[in-house]
Amino acid sequence: MIWQEQLKVDSVETLLSSKNEAIKYFTRRDLRDEKVKSIKTLWKLPEVGKFLRRQQDDGSWKYPGKIRENLRSKEDYNQLETYRILAQLIEKYGLNQEHSAIQKAAHYFCNCQTEEGDVRGILGNQYLPYYTGGIMELLIKAGYSQDPHIENGFSWLISMKQNDGGWAFPVRTRNINLKEAFQIREPVQPDKSKPFSHLVTGMVLRAFAAHSKYRTSEESKTAGELLISRLFKADKYPDRKDKKFWGRVSFPFWFTDIVSALDSLQNLGFKKDHPGINSALNWLIDKQMDDGLFNLKIVRGGDKATPYWICLAVCRIFKGFYE
């Protein structure tokens, strides 16, 4: 395969040596193009059952940690926990709208969507384009791309663009800190003259990249070019501002990092010969170790299998760009 020749080491055998059945399944399906059993075989894994047993009647998952006082409410944290677990179920085990747990979670997030079109509640009543985009990405991947709630979400995201074509966290464009933002009852309108945030833009673009129609839109092309222009640079705003965050990765994807960004850019139709993308791919090649895995800083509670999930994500990127 051409894509494997770009790497220092062929990672496929390393991935197949993993004890994780889901990783081996996706390696065979996505990297080797093998005919595999139904995705529903993964739904029966014990790890899935552990998640499903915790789902509440309203479709959400209860946040298990301690709630910090005077910041988010219990409902805010539950919404964040539901996003986290939904990502695990969809990205790692392929659950989709045929599964009752996904149906219930989708219904829960639809109830969190405002008439304007955004999913609100993780940060009080403030606009959060990045979490709206992230949640939409998951629901699209689960089979809800034609749902009116998704269409409303895209309309809202497009209406919230900065003048330069990217996205930003509205309260940051007004120099408001997070503690203050929680106390403001009405959503703060963005100052659209301010520059885009690559943290926010990268997360929003994941929804565009997942959707067959919107991935070819002018909005996604413009924002994709902006994201490429900011690779390995510091953000314009305080949240995850340092350029070191480009190399701090997680799976399922959470914030914008080099792996999540390249994954979106490949699905948006950008090519490997774009100078910015080519440099990023070479950077990843340099990070590959002798065992085929990648020497990247894993964040957000990664387990023993996370380096293999990151490796799988990187291999999908190379396969997408080179084939």
N, C-alpha and C positions, 0 to 999 in steps of 0.2 A: 504494500500500500504506500502511496506517495506520502501521505501525511505522517506515517511512522518514521520515514526516512529523515524528516526534519528534526526529530528529537535525538538526543544523545543516546538514549536507551529506549527500547521498545517496552512500553509500560503495560501492554496487554496481558502478558503472562503474570506480571506482578499483580494486576487487578484480579485475574482469575485465581490467584493463590490466596486471595482474601477468604476469610471464613464467613464473610457476610454474603448471604444468599442473594440479596437485592443487588449488591454491587456486581456479583458474577452474572446475574440476569441481564442487567443493563449493558455490561461489557460485551456480552455475546450479541445482544440485540443491536446496540448502537454503534459499536466499534467493529465487530466482526460481521455484522449484517446476517447473523444466523436466524433461522426460523426458531422461535422460542415458544414456550407454552403461553397460555393466556396470562395477562398481567394479574389476573385475579388470584393466581397462585401465591403472589406476594401478599395479598390481603389476609392470608391465613397465618402469616408469621406471628410468633409470640409478641414481637415488638409492636406490631400494629394493635394487637389486642390490649396491650397495656395503655396505649393512648385512648382507645375507644372506650374503655371502662371508665375513664375520667370525664368523658363528655357529659355536660349537663343537659337537662331537658330542653333548654332553649337553643341548643346547638353550640353553645360556647364551652370553653374550658376555663376553669377557675385558676387564677394565678396562685401558685403554691407558696410563694415567698412572703416575706413581711412587707406590708404596705407602708411606705414612707409617709409620715404625716405632713399635712399642709402642701402636698404636691398632687399626685394623681389620686383619683378615687378608686375604690375597689372595681367599679365598672370599667374604668380606663385600663387598669391592669389586666382585667379579664379579656378585654378586646385584644390587647397586645399578646396575651398568652394564646388566644385562639388563632391569631395570625401565625404565631410560632409553630404551633402543633399542626395547623392546616398545611403549612409548608413541609413539615416532616412527612405527613401522610401522602401528599401529592407528589413531591419531588423524589422521595426515597422509595415509596412503595406503590406509586402509580394509581392511587385511589382517584376515582372520578365521580361524575354525577350519577352513576349507576349505584353507588354505595349510599346507604341511608345516612351515614355520618356526614358525608360531604353535602348531601341535600340539606341536612339540618344546619350545618355550618354556613352554607350559602344563604339560607333563609335568615340566619342570625345577622350576617353582614349586610344583607339587603335591608334589614330593619335599622341598621346603623347608618344607612345612606340617607342623606338629607334630600330635600326637594331640589336643591341646587345641583346635586350629583356627586358630592364628595362623601367619603366615608369618614365620619367624625366621631370623636369620643376618646381617642387615645391621649390627646392633650387638651382636655376640657372641651371647649367649644371652638377651638382654633382650627383653621385650615391646615391640612397636612397632605400636600400633593404626593409626597414620597410614600406614605403608608397607603394612601388611596391607590396609587399606582401598583404598589407591591401586592395588595390584596386583590386587585383586579387581575394581575398577572396570574395568580394562583387559580382564581375562578375561571379564567379563560382556559388555562391548561386542563382544568377539570371538566371542560366541555360546555361552559356557559358563555361562549363568545357571542352568541346571537341573543342573549338575554337583554331585555330593555334596560336593566340596571347597568349593564356594561356599557351600552351605548350612551346612557346618561353620564356615566363616569368619564368617558372620553370627551364628551362635549364640555364637561366642567374642566377637565385638565387642559384642553385647548384654550378655554377662556382664561385660564390662570397663567398662561405663559408670560414670561418677562418680555420686554420689548426686543431683546436680542435673540429670542427664540428658545431659550432654555427655561428652567424652572428654579424657583427658590422657595425657601420657607418664609411665608409672608411676614411673620413677626420679626424675623431677622432683618428683613429689608427696612424695617422701621426702628432698628436698634433696640428692640425689646428683648429682655432676657427671659429664660424659661419660667422662672418663678413668677415674674410679673404676668407672663402670658396666661398662666393658669387662673389668675385672678380676674382676667378680662372676660366679661360675659359675652360680648359680641365678637364674632370673628374679625380679626384685623385684616384689612384689605392690603394687598401687597403694593409696594412702591415699584411699579414695573419698569421704572427707569434704571433701577439698580441692576448689577450684573447677575447672571445665573449662578447657581450653586451646582458644582458637579456632583456633590453628594446627592442632592435632590433630583437633579436631571437624570442621573444614572438609574435611580430607582424608578422614576416615572417611565423611562424608556423601556424598562422590562415589560410593562404592560403593552406598549406599542409593539415590541419585538415578538410578543406571544400571539398577537392577533393578525390573522391572514390579510385583513384589509388595511389596518392602521400601520403595519410595518412598512408599507410602501408609500405612506403619506409624505407630503412635503414637511409636515411638522416633525416627523421622525428623522427625516434626512437632515434637516437643519440642526436639530438638537443633537443628532449623532456626530455631526462635524464639530459642534461645540464641545461635546464630551471628549472627542479625540484630541482637541486642542489643549485639554487640561490634563491629559494623562501624566501621572507622576509629578504633578504640580500641586501646590497648596490650594485649598478652597478659598473663596472670597469671604466666607463667613466662619464664625467660631466653631461650629459643630464638626468634629473630625477634620479640623483645618489642616493639620500637619500632613505633608506629602507622604510621610511614612505609612499612612493608612491605606495607600494603594496596595501595599504588600501584606496587609492584614486581612486574611480571608476567612470565609465561613461557608458552610454548606449545610442546609439550603442557604442560598444567597440571602443576605440581610442588607447591610449598607453597601454603598458602591465601593468596590475594590477592583483590582486589575482583572481578576477572573470573571466576576459578574459583568463588568463593562465589556470585555471582549466577547463574552457569550451573547450579550445583546447586540453588539455591533455586527457580529457575524450573522445573526438572524435578521438584522435590518438590511442586509445586502451589501455591507461594506466589504471591500476586497483586501486581500493580504498585502497587495503592493502599495497600499496607502502608507506613506512614510511613518505616520504615527502608529498605525497598527503593526507594521513590520518591526518597528523598534520594540513594541510591547511583546510581540511574539518571541523576538530574540532574547528579551529580558527573561521570559519564562523558560526558554531553553537553557539559559545560564543557571537557572535555579533548579534544574533537574539533577537529582542525585543518582548514584550508581545503581540503586535499587529500583529506579524508575519513578519514584515518588518525587515530590517537589518541596524544596526547602523554603516554605512560606510560613509566616506566623499565623497560627490558627486562633481565632477568637470566638466568642459567644458559645462557650461551653462545649467545645468539640470533644467527642469520645475517641476511642481507639481506632474506629473505622473512618474518622473524618479525613485523615490524610489520603485515604483511598478514594473517598468521595471527591475531594479536591482534584486528585489525579484524574479521575474519570471525567470531571468537568473540563479540565485542561485538554484532555485527549479529544473530547467532543469538539472543542474549539478548533483544534488543529485539523481534525477531520473535516469540519465544516469549511474552514478557509482553504484547505488544499484539495478538497474533492468536490 
